[in-house]
Amino acid sequence: MASDRRPSSSETRSLLEEAPPSYHSTDDVDVTSSPTEDTPPLNKFSRADINWILAGLWSSVLLGAFDGTVVATLLTPIGSHFDSSNQASYIGTSYLLSVCCFTPLYGRLADILGRKGAMLLALSLFGSGTIFCGLATSMRALIVARAVAGMGGGGSVYAFIASIAVSDLIPLKQRGLYQGMANILYGLGAGLGGPLGGWVNDMFGWLGPLLIFSFTVVATKVNIKLPFEVQNQSIADKLHRIDIIGSLTLVGTVGCLLLGFSLKTSEELPWSHPLISGLFFASVISCVLFIWVEKYWAPYPVMPLRLMTQRTPLAVSISNLLTSMSAFSMIYNIPLYFSAVRLDSAAKSGLHLLPHSVAISTGSVLAGWIMRRTGKLYTLTLVSSLLTIIASLLVTFWDENSSALHLWLDLIPQGFGMASFITSTLIAMIAGVYKEDMAVATGITYLFRTTGQVLGVSLSGAILQGVLLQKLRERIQGPGSSEASEDRWYSIRTTSVIPTLEPFLQRAAMDSYADALRAVFIWQVAINFLGFLACLPIQENVLP
């Protein structure tokens, strides 16, 4: 399935440089987009400057990983604090919806405002949303604040603009290794967020200093210049390059689709409910308008359709969508397994994600090293995808007799495989498009990845709630069943209630959760297998 098409020499270098810099024999790195030797370089960075740039960009990665796992762990306590446990899931979905809708927009903004301008905008929105979270006095205010934070998270804390900037500075063959270094910080943040999430009370107290550091370094050090023809454009010309209609229709397509799935899960509305069917219909209409705008109207489309008709970009997009669905389903449901089935505390439940986080760091770095050493990525991608299938299979066999060793180690292939997979497929996407499409192609990859994250949480939640309610109704029969009315079944689905139940109801709840989560894990196996099939058409672009 893989071809050995060798990319042009320009594809093997950093985006804005004429010749690969020697990182071992020179102190300064010249970066330029000019094809001629007589043209002065656009950018000149010392080794220290590059280190500062990477520190500023990557600190936002640590910020985002810590933020995400802390929020996942604190959903139940936050819901109890505001007496709105039924709306707690909106805290996560509102953020992910905003991330998903706004991520592709930063691809164009990075080419219009520059890397620094786009990154500062993203950090400002994320910081504002985080501050508003600390000031929120109601669940609705907190949900809105998380949505504002997600507008910035799509460009900053999810490492999107950082990936573009690294591609400006680092030759293609080495980008996988640098992506691996970024994922070390992601793994560190995710690993700390899980166990700390059980007792962190003030989110901004932890995130504030890191956010200020990242903003300051980006403002002072990330001075990556764009080509002269872009820099010298007037404000009107730059605004003309923004695909406003395409962006709005894309937000409508993705937002309505994901909101429909989220409401179906959290509010337990039937598929035929006017709100759910209306959102899906609006998504279809927005999608048709988006395709028409991108094909016939937009001079600078936010998502060029010609990229989505190419073999490698299409395969990378679909495979990232599917594997991200499974990965985030795993991240959100594993702590639930330990709190509802094993009756562990929130802190201990989050701690079980620590080996997974370590595996993310290790897998990404190893993937980068392999690509740098061999110049190939196709076999690495397939093996990484297979590891996610193995991990999903392992957790389906968890029961009350499973040893502690399995409960701690079975997640490692998932973290290892997923980190390696997203690293190799991102490099495959960058290597498979022209330089001028690199930022937009990176945005497409992150769009499908974040869409998969929201779908993974929403669809796994729908499966979980459907199976759970069915199993509870089946088990709570016989003596004492008169006490278990429909309202009682609903209260049992709040995990914090389970330890306070009488033994009969407690065992019924634990077994029902175990069955429902096993159904989710089996679904993850199927999704990972489809993701493996989707990545088969990816082309082997040798990285000499």
Secondary structure, DSSP 8 states (H G I E B T S, - for coil): --------GGGGS-TT-SS---TTT-SEEEE---SSSSS--SEEEEHHHHHHHHHHHHHHHHHHHHHHHHHHHHHHHHHHHTT-GGGTHHHHHHHHHHHHHHTTHHHHHHHHTHHHHHHHHHHHHHHHHHHHHHH--SHHHHHHHHHHHHHHHTTTTTSHHHHHHHHHHS-HHHHHHHHHHHHHHHHHHHHHHHHHTTT---HHHHHHHHHHHHHHHHHHH------HHHHT--HHHHHHTS-HHHHHHHHHHHHHHHHHHHHHHHS---TTSHHHHHHHHHHHHHHHHHHHIIIII-SS-SS-HHHHTSHHHHHHHHHHHHHHHHHHHHHHHHHHHHHHTS---HHHHHHTTHHHHHHHHHHHHHHHHHHHHHS--HHHHHHHHHHHHHHHHHHHT--TT--HHHHHHTTHHHHHHHHHHHHHHHHHHHHTS-GGGHHHHHHHHHHHHHHHHHHHHHHHHHHHHHHHHHHHHHHS-STTGGG--HHHHHHHTSGGGGGGS-HHHHHHHHHHHHHHHHHHHHHHHHHHHHHHHHTTT-------
